[in-house]
């Protein structure tokens, strides 16, 4: 259903979360949502997380045989916010359809790698459904207003290549390419990652801004900050420990 693996073969601190319901094209049912919540706890100490789906899809959406507005929708919201809350960067490795709830998962990843022919879209208007306002804001923020409007109002789907041209997809490639990028990112400073993730999603005021300032202050006074400066002056690679 959901497979979590530490990818020491790729690099220290790289973990993968793989949706494994290939017979349903990795559509999300309630059990899968609960497994994803557990998976997020398992990767809490990761340096980079790669989220992907077993072939033939990234995630074809919600499993409509078991979807109701109540508990399912609440736990889907927990999953989406959970990926945003992870301190480590999350890379979506997209190959095949990422539709509906699949596109929502894509939107909460920090970085995106996709094959050119992959399809991303939110066909809610074809099903008489409405996604929640938090997710609409996230899709608009991550995909851009014009793309969000086309996805939500015209039920338009976009290929990975088209999204790469617009900057929504950062790199074209396969899961191996996403893992290679994760290996490049993993040695970077985890305290910087945690603060920048909050800063990128925070508003100009409020509790998120206060949290960002606290994380920023902690990073500047950390052992990692001192290590970064010393390594720069010594012209060596820094070894960040997250403290």
N, C-alpha and C positions, 0 to 999 in steps of 0.2 A: 504493500500500500504506500508506505513512505520509507525510503532507505536513507539512513544517515551514515556517512563514512568519512573518516579522517584520511586525507589523501597525502600521506607522508611520501608517496612515490612522486608527488608533484612538488611539494614544498612544505616546510614546517608551518603549522597553523592553518592550512587550507582544508576546508571541509566541504562536502557536497551533501545536498538534500535533494533526493530524487523522487518524484512522484512515480509510483509504479502501479498503475491500473491500466495497462496497455489495452486490455479488452474493452475498456470504456474510454479510450484515448485520454486517460489520466483525468477524467472529469472528477470534480470534487463532490464526494458525498460527506455526510456528517462525520463518519468514522475517520475519513482522511483529514478533515479539519482538525479533529482532536489529535491525530498523529502528528500533524504539522506543528501544533502547539507544543507537543512534547519534543519534537525535533528542534524547535527554537531554543528550548532549555538545554538541549544536548550540545548546542554549538555556541553557548554563551561566552566561552573563552576563545573562540576561533579568531584568527587574524583576518581571514577572508572566508565568506560563504558563497558557494556557487549553487544556485537553485536551478534545477532542470527537470525534464520529464523523460521517462523511458519512451523510445520510439513506439508509435509513429507520431507523437504529439508532445508539445510542451504541456498544455492543459486545454482541453476542448471546452471548458466551462464548468458550470455546476451540473451535477447529475440530477436532471429534472425529475427523476423518479423518486427523489427523496428530499426535495427542496420545499421548505415552507418559510414564511417571512420571519417567524419567531426565532427559535433556538439556532437554526442553521445560519440565518443572517447575522445574529449576534456573534457566533463563533467565527464566521468568515471575517467579520470586523476585527476580532481578536487576532486572527492570523495576519491580516494585512498590517495592522498597527504593530504587531510583534516583529515583523521584518524591519519596519522603520525604526523600532526601538533598539534593535541589535546594535551594539557599539561598533561592530566590524562592518566593512563594506560588503554588500550583497550583490553578486553578479548574476543576472539572469542569462542562462544559456538556452536560447530558444531555437528549436528545430521542429518545424511543423506548426499546427494551429495553436494559437494562444488567444482564445476567444472568451468573451464574457468574464467569468471569474479568473480565467487564465490571463486575460489582459489586465485585470486588476492586480494579479500577482506580479506581472511585468512592471506595472506602474510603481510598486513599492520597492522594487530593487533599485539600488543606487547606480548600477552600471549595467549595460545590456550588450550582449553578443548574440547575433542571430544569423542563421543562414538566409541567403538572399530570397528564397522562395517561401519562407515562413509567413504565416498570416496572423495579424493582430487586429482585433476589433471587439466591439461591445454590441452584440445584436439584441440588446434588451428591447428595443422598439419593435422588433419582429415577434417578440414573445409576450408583449404587454406587461413587461416588468420595468421597474425603476430601481437603479442602484442608489445607495445612500449618498448624502451630500458630502461627507468626508472624502469618499472615493472619487466623486466628481471633481472636487477640488484637487485631489492628488493627480488624477489623470490630466486635468487642465494644466497643472503646474509642470508635470513631467513631460507631457506630450505636446504641449502648446495649445492655445485656445482654438485655433482653426482646426487642428486635427481632432481635438476633443469634441468639437461641435459636429464634425463629420461622422465620428464614431457613434455619438450618442443620438444625434437627430436624424442622420441619414443611414445609420447602421452600416457605415462603410468600413471595409476592411483594408488594411495596409500591408504590403509585403515588407519583409525585412529590408530589402534593398531600398524601398521608398522611405522607410523610417530612418535608414542610415543616411540617406541624402538630406533629410531634415534635421538630423542630429539626435533623434530620439534613441536610435540604436547607435552605440558608440563604435562598435566594430562588427564587420561581417566575418562570420566564421562558425566553427563547430564547437562542440563541448571541449574538445582538446584545446582549441584556441582560447576559450574562456578560462580553462585551467591554467594555461600558460600565462595568461594575464594575471590570474590570481597569484601565481608564484612570484610575479614581479611586484605585486602590491604587498604581499604578506610581510616582507621585511621592513616596511615603512612603520612610522611611529603609531602605535595603537591609540595613544591618548589624543593625538592629532585627529585620527579618524573619528573617534567618538565625539569630539567637540565639533568638528566640521559637519558631521551628519546632523547634529542638533541645529547648528547654525544655518545649514541649508534648508531646513524645514521649519525654522522658527519664524514667528512674526516679529515685527519691530518692537513690540512690547509684550508684557505678560510673563507668565511663569517659564515658558520655553526660553525666552530671552535671558531671564535670570539664570536658568540652568546652563545655557551656553556660556555666560560670563563666568560662572563657577568652574566649569570644565576648562575654559580657556586659561583662567588663573592657575588652576592646578597643573595644567600642562607646562606653563611657563616656569613653574617652580619645581618641576619634577626631576628625578634622576635622568629620565630620558632626554629632557631638554639639555641638561648638562652633558650627557653622552653625545648628543647631536653636535653641540658646539665643539667639544673636544675632538670628535672624529673629523669634523670639517677642518679644523686647524692642523690636525695630524695627517690629513689627506688619506683617511682610511674609511672603510665602511662601518657605519654605526651599528651597534647591537642594542636594539630597543627591547625593553622588558615590560613595558606597560606600567611603569611606576616612577 
